[in-house]
């Protein structure tokens, strides 16, 4: 099997001063990519870039906000100026609360934090999308935790903002393939297995990846696909409230599902079984 390298590729990695982002940066740089280490903590970004360069890699450190169009574009422009273009964007959706704290109820969610978390991913993805599309190549991976470790409460604000990025991905998965742009999402599991997550992200960031619009979860030493599907459901031209009650098992039947790529397939799934 040939090794998967990233020679002549440049990657912008957000949240790369520590944690998963740092794992991504070391892995891609070790396989030949030029890496832009972005982190809100400028010292952490600089330290990570020095570590990578000390191991023979190529890296630059960047900091600055991503939650405005101007901030995200400034970061993207600096990365492009250094490497001549960006081929890979790995964005870490940042949790907005102390992971050791008790999650707030939904009604107490801070809308400013929710909007900031969503728009960091939105604006940096948008800034990278246009030049990637123009060049006819790009790989985008959004790391969006959708849960918390066992025994810890869910943080509603983080979950809402991360699912907003799921919506962004579903738009881009339709626009991207014609321009060799693949966009996927990784939902790290409560085990926080950084090695497994980094290996998966490295594949999704590689030119060999032809998969787009998918969510992956990593569980300890394994990984799996997460998806939204639609089943054959109930089709009856005499539907009533009572029919919904009496046929709920058919409506909820998980054995007849498909994963539609677009709305037309959903309509076909609902109608075709009843027209045969």
C-alpha positions in Angstrom: 0.0 0.0 0.0 1.4 3.4 -0.9 1.8 5.9 1.9 -0.7 8.8 1.8 1.4 12.0 1.6 0.5 15.7 1.3 3.5 17.1 -0.6 2.7 20.4 -2.2 -0.5 20.7 -0.2 -1.2 23.5 2.3 -3.6 23.0 5.3 -5.3 25.7 7.5 -6.1 24.1 10.8 -8.1 26.0 13.4 -7.8 25.4 17.1 -4.4 23.8 16.4 -2.6 25.1 19.4 -3.6 22.0 21.5 -5.8 19.0 21.5 -7.2 17.5 18.3 -6.1 20.4 16.2 -2.5 19.9 17.3 -2.7 16.2 16.5 -4.0 17.1 13.0 -1.2 19.6 12.5 1.6 17.2 13.5 0.1 14.3 11.4 -0.3 16.4 8.2 3.0 18.2 8.6 4.8 14.9 9.2 3.4 13.6 5.9 4.6 16.6 3.9 1.9 19.3 4.1 2.6 22.9 4.8 0.5 23.7 7.9 -1.1 27.0 9.1 -1.5 26.6 12.8 -4.4 28.9 13.9 -5.5 29.3 17.5 -7.2 32.0 19.5 -4.3 31.7 21.9 -1.4 33.2 19.9 1.2 31.8 22.3 -0.2 28.2 21.8 -0.2 28.7 18.0 3.4 29.9 18.0 4.5 27.0 20.3 2.8 24.4 18.1 4.4 25.9 14.9 7.8 25.8 16.5 7.3 22.1 17.5 6.4 21.2 14.0 9.4 23.1 12.5 11.6 21.5 15.1 10.6 18.1 13.7 11.4 19.1 10.2 7.9 20.2 9.1 6.8 23.5 7.5 4.4 25.6 9.6 3.3 29.1 10.3 1.3 30.4 13.3 -1.8 32.6 13.1 -4.2 34.0 15.6 -7.2 36.3 15.5 -11.0 36.0 15.5 -12.9 33.9 12.9 -16.5 34.9 13.9 -16.7 37.8 11.4 -16.3 37.8 7.7 -13.4 40.3 7.9 -11.6 38.2 10.6 -11.9 34.9 8.7 -10.9 36.5 5.4 -7.8 38.0 7.1 -6.7 34.7 8.4 -7.3 33.0 5.0 -5.4 35.8 3.1 -2.4 35.4 5.4 -2.4 31.7 4.8 -2.7 32.1 1.1 0.1 34.6 1.1 2.4 32.2 2.9 1.7 29.1 0.8 0.2 30.4 -2.4 -3.1 28.8 -1.7 -5.0 26.6 0.7 -5.9 23.0 -0.3 -7.2 21.8 3.1 -9.3 23.4 5.8 -9.7 21.5 9.1 -11.9 23.5 11.4 -12.4 22.7 15.1 -15.8 23.8 16.5 -14.8 25.1 19.9 -16.8 24.3 23.0 -18.0 27.5 24.7 -18.2 26.3 28.2 -15.9 24.7 30.8 -16.2 21.0 30.1 -16.1 20.3 33.9 -19.1 22.5 34.5 -22.8 21.6 34.6 -24.5 22.4 31.3 -27.0 25.3 31.4 -30.7 24.5 30.5 -31.7 25.4 27.0 -33.6 28.5 28.1 -30.4 29.9 29.6 -28.2 29.4 26.5 -26.3 32.5 25.6 -27.3 33.4 22.1 -24.1 35.4 21.6 -22.0 32.3 22.3 -24.2 30.2 20.0 -23.9 32.6 17.1 -20.1 32.9 17.6 -19.6 29.2 17.6 -21.7 28.7 14.4 -20.2 31.7 12.5 -16.6 30.8 13.2 -17.1 27.7 11.2 -19.3 29.4 8.6 -17.1 32.4 7.9 -13.8 30.5 7.7 -15.4 27.8 5.5 -16.9 30.5 3.2 -13.5 32.3 3.0 -11.8 29.1 1.9 -14.5 27.9 -0.4 -14.2 30.5 -3.2 -10.5 30.1 -3.8 -10.8 26.3 -3.5 -13.6 26.3 -6.1 -11.6 28.6 -8.4 -8.6 26.3 -8.2 -10.8 23.2 -8.7 -9.6 21.4 -5.6 -10.2 21.3 -1.8 -10.9 19.2 1.2 -12.8 20.5 4.2 -13.3 18.7 7.5 -15.4 20.1 10.3 -14.8 18.6 13.7 -18.0 19.1 15.7 -18.5 17.3 19.0 -22.2 16.4 19.3 -22.1 15.0 22.8 -20.1 14.9 26.1 -18.3 12.2 28.0 -20.5 9.8 29.9 -21.7 11.3 33.1 -21.4 14.9 31.8 -24.4 17.0 30.7 -25.0 18.1 27.1 -24.3 21.8 26.4 -27.3 23.0 24.3 -25.5 26.0 22.8 -22.6 23.9 21.5 -25.0 21.3 20.1 -27.1 23.9 18.2 -24.1 25.7 16.7 -22.5 22.4 15.6 -25.7 21.1 14.0 -25.8 24.5 12.2 -22.5 23.5 10.6 -24.1 20.2 9.6 -26.5 22.3 7.6 -23.6 24.2 6.0 -22.0 20.9 5.0 -25.3 19.7 3.4 -25.3 22.7 1.1 -21.6 22.4 0.1 -21.9 18.6 -0.6 -24.2 19.5 -3.5 -22.0 22.3 -4.9 -18.6 20.8 -4.3 -18.1 17.6 -6.3 -18.0 19.3 -9.7 -15.0 21.3 -8.5 -13.3 18.4 -6.7 -14.3 19.8 -3.3 -15.2 17.3 -0.6 -16.7 18.4 2.7 -17.2 16.0 5.7 -17.8 16.2 9.4 -16.2 14.3 12.3 -18.0 14.0 15.6 -15.5 12.9 18.2 -16.9 10.4 20.6 -17.1 10.9 24.4 -13.9 8.8 24.6 -12.0 11.6 22.9 -9.7 9.2 21.1 -7.4 11.8 19.5 -5.3 9.2 17.6 -8.3 7.6 15.9 -9.9 11.0 15.1 -6.7 12.3 13.6 -6.3 9.3 11.4 -9.8 9.6 10.1 -9.4 13.4 9.5 -6.1 12.8 7.7 -7.9 10.5 5.2 -10.8 12.9 4.7 -8.3 15.7 4.0 -6.4 13.6 1.4 -6.9 13.8 -2.4 -7.8 10.1 -2.4 -11.0 10.9 -0.5 -14.0 10.9 -2.8 -16.5 10.9 0.0 -18.5 14.1 0.7 -21.4 15.2 3.0 -20.9 12.5 5.6 -20.7 12.5 9.4 -18.2 10.1 11.1 -18.0 9.2 14.7 -14.9 7.7 16.4 -15.5 5.3 19.3 -12.3 4.2 21.0 -10.5 2.1 18.4 -13.3 2.1 15.9 -15.2 4.5 13.7 -18.6 4.6 12.0 -20.9 6.5 9.7 -23.6 8.6 11.2 -26.5 9.6 8.9 -29.9 11.0 8.5 -32.2 8.6 6.5 -35.8 8.3 5.4 -37.8 5.1 5.4 -40.7 3.9 3.1 -43.1 5.2 5.7 -46.9 5.2 5.3 -48.7 6.2 2.1 -52.5 6.3 2.2 -54.8 8.8 0.4 -57.2 8.4 3.3 -54.8 9.6 6.0 -56.3 10.7 9.3 -55.1 11.3 12.9 -56.3 7.8 13.8 -54.3 6.3 10.8 -51.2 7.9 12.2 -51.9 6.4 15.6 -52.7 2.9 14.2 -49.7 2.8 11.8 -47.0 4.5 13.8 -44.9 1.3 13.7 -44.9 1.5 9.9 -44.0 5.2 9.9 -41.1 4.5 12.4 -39.9 1.3 10.7 -36.1 1.6 10.6 -35.6 -1.4 8.2 -36.8 0.3 5.0 -34.6 3.4 5.0 -32.4 5.0 2.4 -29.9 7.9 2.8 -31.2 10.4 0.1 -28.7 12.6 -1.6 -31.4 15.2 -2.5 -35.1 15.8 -2.0 -36.2 13.9 -5.1 -34.9 10.6 -3.7 -36.9 11.2 -0.6 -40.1 11.5 -2.6 -39.3 8.4 -4.6 -38.7 6.5 -1.4 -42.1 7.5 -0.1 -44.0 6.7 -3.3 -42.3 3.9 -5.2 -43.0 1.0 -2.7 -46.7 1.8 -2.9 -46.8 2.1 -6.7 -45.4 -1.3 -7.5 
